[in-house]
Amino acid sequence: MIRRSSLTITYSDLVKFAEKQASYARQRRNSASGRGVVNCEGLTHDVECAEMLVRMLRKGMPGRQTSFYELFELANK
């Protein structure tokens, strides 16, 4: 599907956005010690959430039959 306006969202746009968020979360966590952050639990949780979302979205690409709830449950085991 070709984007016709900035309001048109494709599935691949969602995957790319999630990948950007995961990259941003990793950068924040990796630079935390340089900023004097001692407890990185929240930042690590953000990274794990973003990476799981990317994995789920990739597995749910069009053409595949996927239950996102089942993917979430499998990823948490």
URHU-V734629 format. One record per residue. RES is the residue in three letters. SS is DSSP state (H for helix, E for strand, C for the rest). OMEGA is omega in degrees with one decimal (999 if undefined). NEAR is the number of other C-alpha atoms within 8 Angstrom. Layout:
# URHU-V734629
RES;SS;OMEGA;NEAR, RES;SS;OMEGA;NEAR
This chain:
# URHU-V734629
MET;C;179.7;3, ILE;C;178.9;3, ARG;C;-179.5;8, ARG;C;176.8;5, SER;C;179.2;5, SER;C;178.9;6, LEU;C;179.3;4, THR;C;-179.4;7, ILE;C;176.0;8, THR;C;178.9;8, TYR;H;179.5;8, SER;H;174.2;6, ASP;H;178.8;8, LEU;H;178.4;10, VAL;H;179.5;11, LYS;H;179.3;8, PHE;H;179.1;8, ALA;H;177.4;12, GLU;H;177.4;11, LYS;H;179.3;8, GLN;H;178.0;9, ALA;H;178.6;12, SER;H;178.6;8, TYR;H;179.5;8, ALA;H;177.2;12, ARG;H;179.2;10, GLN;H;179.2;8, ARG;H;-179.6;9, ARG;H;-177.0;11, ASN;H;-179.0;7, SER;C;-175.4;8, ALA;C;-177.5;11, SER;H;177.4;8, GLY;H;178.1;6, ARG;H;177.9;6, GLY;C;178.2;6, VAL;C;-178.2;8, VAL;C;-177.4;6, ASN;C;-176.9;5, CYS;C;-178.2;9, GLU;H;-179.1;6, GLY;H;179.5;7, LEU;H;177.7;10, THR;H;177.9;10, HIS;H;177.7;8, ASP;H;179.0;9, VAL;H;-178.6;12, GLU;H;178.1;8, CYS;H;-178.0;8, ALA;H;-179.6;13, GLU;H;177.9;11, MET;H;178.4;10, LEU;H;177.8;9, VAL;H;179.3;12, ARG;H;-179.5;8, MET;H;-179.3;11, LEU;H;178.8;10, ARG;H;179.0;8, LYS;H;-179.0;8, GLY;C;-179.8;11, MET;C;179.2;8, PRO;C;-178.6;6, GLY;C;177.3;4, ARG;C;176.5;7, GLN;C;-170.9;6, THR;C;169.8;8, SER;C;-178.1;7, PHE;H;177.0;8, TYR;H;178.4;6, GLU;H;177.2;8, LEU;H;179.2;10, PHE;H;179.6;10, GLU;H;178.6;8, LEU;H;-178.9;7, ALA;H;-178.4;7, ASN;C;-179.0;5, LYS;C;999;4
